[in-house]
Amino acid sequence: MHPLHNAAVDLIAASDPAIAGLIAKEADRQEHTLELIASENHTSPAVMAAMGTCLTNKYAEGYPGARYYGGCIFHDQIEQLAIDRAKQMFGCKFANVQPHSGAQANAATFMALMDPGATFLSLVLKDGGHLSHGMKINFSGRYYNPVHYPLHYAKDHPEHERINYDAVREVALQCKPKVIMCGYSAYPRTIDFAKFRAVADEVGALLVSDVAHIAGLIVGGSHPSPFPHSHVVTTTTHKTLRGPRGGLIVTNDEELAKKIDKAVFPGMQGGPLMHVIAAKAVAFAECLAPSFKTYASQVVANAKALAAALTSHGYRITTGGTDNHLMLVDLRGKSTDLTGADAEKWLEQAGIICNKNGIPEDPRPPKFTSGIRLGTPAITTRGLGEPDMKTVAALIDRVLTAGLSGPAQLESTAASVRSEIRALAQLFPMPH
């Protein structure tokens, strides 16, 4: 690990050896496993260091130049840098960098754009949406009225498991939503923002694009931009942006920007996390570097290579492949007895980290699922390339095949693969 990280652990150990020991164990876990969770990444040492600075000591309620506390002169400059860099990344006019998470960015956007009980249109969670897009027990489903548009479900349709844009229009005409949402947590294909905007204009709705998963690809030029089509864009700042855990809201509309600012503070949050905002600014500067375009392109190339390699081992990739950083693997192509829950557990035994995930029209409940979601942002950060994806796919298949053969075979194979994973990980050191 980076000397700064080691020094921080040593410092913590002097006052709290229990916490320091757990941090050290987690660092070892990250360093010697392969991270294939599509929503995770590895930050740079600079981003990580910014989160551990004296900025955490300060309250800075309000916005640059309009704080409710004194002593914010440098916090104003830091937040303004983050704002300016966010606007430059997305080529837009306004940015709010204060949301603590993507879900809070969405909550603030809802508060700014809709009254309680208003209808909005989104993709249901089980088809690849997000819990903050209308899940019943989430704020979005409790205080607003979500209506969902479908995918193409017919297996013989050439767009099977992709967004049914004709149906989006039909549902929108029926329910006349205040907001239409696009952007997803488990959708492997390119989003046509222009088609969504055309529907939004036809029914008088606002288009909100939650690009949390694909933001880094957008900034890096490997996915079309949601602008100028979207009225508001929300995102996390980790995932493909490779920054600290947090949220971001951007827009080109000045009146909406004013409403969003009020919804974030004082509507949803109190004091901003200035140490995290500083880390966001550092990450945004990294995203604006020419090398980030290379990174984004490689993320997509790796995902395509991994999907193709898994297909060669008998797994079905939903929609037939991927255009972005992630894929949904239908495990039933390998065995009808194989569940996502088992696959996640078995792969973790072998040092491969992923998550169980439902697939469109999944007959299994979310606790078990028929699929897993895999992503390439983190392993691309470490430097793995397309040839390595064949190796990763083969290791995944070995573990899952062994698991289907029984506990004894799984234990033996998982131990062997874990040794191979450790050796592979050492060839591609962590950035921090």
N, C-alpha and C positions, 0 to 999 in steps of 0.2 A: 504494500500500500504506500501511498504518497507520504513523505516525511511529515507534512503538516497533519495528516490524519493520525499518524502514530504519535506525534507530539501531543495532540489533543487527547488521545486515549490515555497517555501517560499522565497528563495534567488531571484528568478526571479520576484516574486511579488513586491519586494522592488523597482525595477526599471521599470518593465513593467507589471502592474497588468492585462492588457488586455490579453496578451499572457499567463500569469500564470493562469488566470481564465479558458482559453480555454484548457490548458494542464490538469488542474484539472478535467474539465468536461469530457475530453477524457479518463482520468484514471478511472473515475467513470463508463463511458460507457463500457470500457474493463472489469472492475471488475465485473459488474453486468449483463453481457450478455454472451452467449455461442458462441465462435468463431469457426465456421465450414468452413471458407474459407481455402481450401486445401494448399494454398501458404503462410499462415500466421502462426505465432507461438508466444510464449511468452518467451523472453530472461530471463536469470538469472539476479539478481541484479548486479553481478560482470561485466557481459557483458555490461549492460546498463551504469554502472558507468564508464567503460573504455572509452566510447564514449564521456563523458563529462569532459575529462581531459585536461591538458595543452598541450598535443600532438597536438591539433588542431591549435596551434599557429605557427607551424613550416613548412617551405617548405623543402621537401626532394626529389627533382627530382633526378631520377636515381635509383640505386639499392644498397643494402648493400655493403660498401666498394668502391663504385663508384658513389658518389653524386656530384651534381653540386652546392651545397651549403655547407658551413661549419656548424659546430654545430650539426652534425647528429650522433654522437657517440652512443647515447642511442636509437635513431631511428633505426640505423643499427641492434642493438641487438634485438629490439622488432620485426622488420620485419623478421629477421633470425629465431627467435623463431616461428613466424607464419608459415614461409616456412617449417621449420623442422617438425612441428606438422602436417601440411597439408600432407607432404610426408608420415609421419607415418600413418595417417588416411587411406590413399588410397593405401599404400604399393607401392609407386612409387618413381622415382628418382628426378623429377624436379617439382617445383611448382612456380607459379606467383600469389601472393596474392594481387596485386594492382588493379585489375579491380573494378570499382565503382559499377557495377551491373552485373547480368548474361547476359543481352543483350550486354553490352560492352565487356564482356569476349568472347561472340560469335563473335562480330565485329572484335576484335583483332585476334581471331583465323582464321576468314575468310581472314583477311589481311595477316596473316602469311602464309597461306596454298594455297591461290588462287590469281590469277590476276583478275582484273575487267573483267566481262563478262564470267568468267569460269562457267561451269555447276556443280551444286551439286544436290544431291538427298535427299529428306526429306518427312515427312508426312505433308500434308496440314493442315492449322490451323483448319478448320472446323471439321477435323477428330481427333483432339487432339494434333496437333503440336503447334508451338509457332510462334508469329509474327516475331521473329528474325530468323526463319527457312524458309523465302521466301515470306512473305506477300508483296504484290506488292508495297505498299507505305512505307515499311520499307527498310532500307539500303540493307538488304539481297535480296530483290526482285528488287530493283532499280539498283544496281551495279553488281549483279551476275545473273546467269540464273538458277532459281530453277525448278526442275522437281520433281513431287511428285509420291510416291508409294501409293498403296491403302490398305484399310482394306478388310476383307471378308465382302461383302455387302449382300450376299444371306441369307435370314432369316433362311433357313433350313440347312445352313452349320454349322457343329459342332463348328467352330471357328468364328461364326458370330460376327462382329465388332472388331475382333482382327487383328493384322498385318498379311497380306498375304505375307509370306516370299518367296513363289515361284514367286509372282508378283514383289517383290523387285528385285529379280535376273533378271527377264525378262526386267524390265524397265532399270536396270543398264546396261545390255548388249546392249540395244538399244541406250542409251544416253551417255555411257562411262563417267560418272561424275568424276571430280577431287576429290570430297569429298562426302561421304555418311554420313548423319546425322541420329542418333537415339536418343531417349530420348524425353519426351513429357510433355505437361502441363495439359493434360486431358486424360490420358490413364491409366486404372486401372489394367493392367495386367503386369506380369513379362516380361522383355525384354530379348530376347535371343541374347546376344552380340556376341556369337560365330558364329551364323548364319549370322549376319551382316558382321563380319570380313571375313568369307568365300567368301561372294559376293564381298566385297571390294578387296580382294586379286585377285579374278578372273578377275576383270575389271581394276586392277591397281589403285584403289582409296584409299584415306585415310579415316579411320573411325573416326568420331568425335561423341562422346556421350555427349549429354547435359543432365546431371543427376540432374538438379536443383531441381526437385521435390523429387527425391528418394535418394539424397546423404546421408541423415541421416540414411536411411534404409540400404544403402550399408555399411556405416561405422559401423553401429550397427549389421551387419550380418543378416539382414532380407530381403535382396535382393542380388542376385548375383553381383559380382564386374564387372565393365566394363574392368578392367585389368585382363589378359594381352592382351585382344582382341583389345581394342581401341588404336589408335595412339595418340589421344588427348581427354581429358575429361574436360568439362566445367561445372560449377555449380554456383548457388547462395550460399551465406553463411547463409542466413536466412532459411525459410521454415523448412524442417526436420532436418537441422543441428543446428537450434535453436540459431544462432548467429546474428550479426548485419546485416543490409541490405548491401549487397556487392556481389562481384563475385570472382571467383577462377578458375585458369586453371592449370591442372596437366598433366604430360606426362612421359613416360619412354625414350623418344628419345632425345638425347642431341642436335642434329642439329635442330629438331623442337622446342626445348625449347629455343634455341638462337633466332630463328625467332619470336617466341611468345613474348619473352622479348622485342625485338625491336618493335614489333607491338603494344604492350601495351604502352610502352614509348620508343621513342617519337611519335610512330605512331598514337595512339588513345587518349592518355591522357597526361597531364602535371604532376604536383605534386601529389603524392599519398595522400590519406586521412589517415594520420598516426594514428589519434585517432580511426578510424574504423579498421585499421589493428591491432591495439592493442586489440580491442574488438574481432576481428577474432581469434587472438591468444588465448585469454581467452576462447572463445567458443570451439576452437579446443581441448584445454586441457580437457574441460568438455566432449567432444565427445570421448576422449580416455579413460575416466574413465569406469570401469566395469558396473556402473549403466546405462550407455547410451545404452548398449545392451538390458537391460531390458526395457528401454523406447521404443526403436525401435520396439521390439517385441510386446509391448503393443499397439503401434500405429496401427500395422497391425491387431492385434486381435480385437481392437475396431472397425476398419473399416469394418472388416468382420461381426461383430455383428450388426453394424448399418445397413449395406446393407441387412442383413437377416431380421432384424426387419422391415425395410421399405417395403421389399417384402411382408411381412405378412400383411401389411396395403394396399396392392394393387398397389404398385408402381413397375415399371419395372426398374431394374438396367442394364445398358448397359453391354454387354458381359456376362451377367448372374451373375455378382458378382465382386469381387476385390481381387487382390493379394497384394496390397500395401496400401497406406494411404488415397486414394481417391476413390470416386465413382461418376458416372454420373447417375442422376436419370431422367428417361424419365417420365415426368409428365402426359403424355397422357394416361398412364395406369390408372391414377386416374380419369381424365376427359379430353376430347379433347378440352375443353374450357380453360384449365389451362395453362398459359404460364410461362416461367422462370422469366420474368420480374415481373409479378404479385406475384409469389411465393417469390421472393427475397424481394419485398417491404412488403408483408404481414408478412413474418417471422421476418423481422427487427422490425416491430411494436411490435412483441411479445418478442423481445430480443434474437432472434436466427439469427446470421449473416452468410450469405452465398452469393454466386453469381450465377446469371443466366448464363447458359452455353449451347451452341449448342450441339446437339448429332449427331452422324453419320447420314448423309442423312437427316438432319433436314429440314423440309419444311418451317420453320419460319426463318426470318432474324435475324442477331446477336442482334439487338435491343430488340427482344422479346424472342426468343428461345423456344424450347419445353422441356428444361431440366434445372436442377440446378446441380452444382458441390459441393459436400460435402467432407470434409476432417477431419481427427481426430488428427493431430499433436498438435494443441493448447489445445484441451480439455484433451488430454492425459497428456500433461505437467501439467495441473491443478490437475490431479489425478483421473479423471473419468475412470471407468473400464467397462468391458463388460456388467454387469447388468444394468449400467446406460444408455447404448445405447438403450435399450428397452424403457426407459423413454423418452429419447430424440426423438426417432422415433415417439412415441405416441404424444408428444407435437407438433412435426412438422405436423403430420396428423390432429390433432385437428385444428390447425391454417388454414391449407389449405382447409380443409372441411368447416370451417366457412367462409372463403373468398369466396368460391364458392356459399355459401348461401346468400351472400349480405353484404353490408356495415355495417348494424346494428349488425348482428351476428358476423362479423369480429371484430368490435370494442369491443364488449363485451368479446369475446373469447381471443382476443389478450391481453386485459388488465389482464384477469385472468391468462393466460399463462405467461405473463411477471412477475407477482408476484411469480409464481412458479419457473421461471427461476432465479429470484433474490435469492430466498431461496436456490435453488440448487447451485448456484454460491457461496454462503456464506459457503457451506459445503466444497468447493474446492477452497481455497484462491489462488490468483495470486502469482507467484513465486517472484514478485518484488513489 
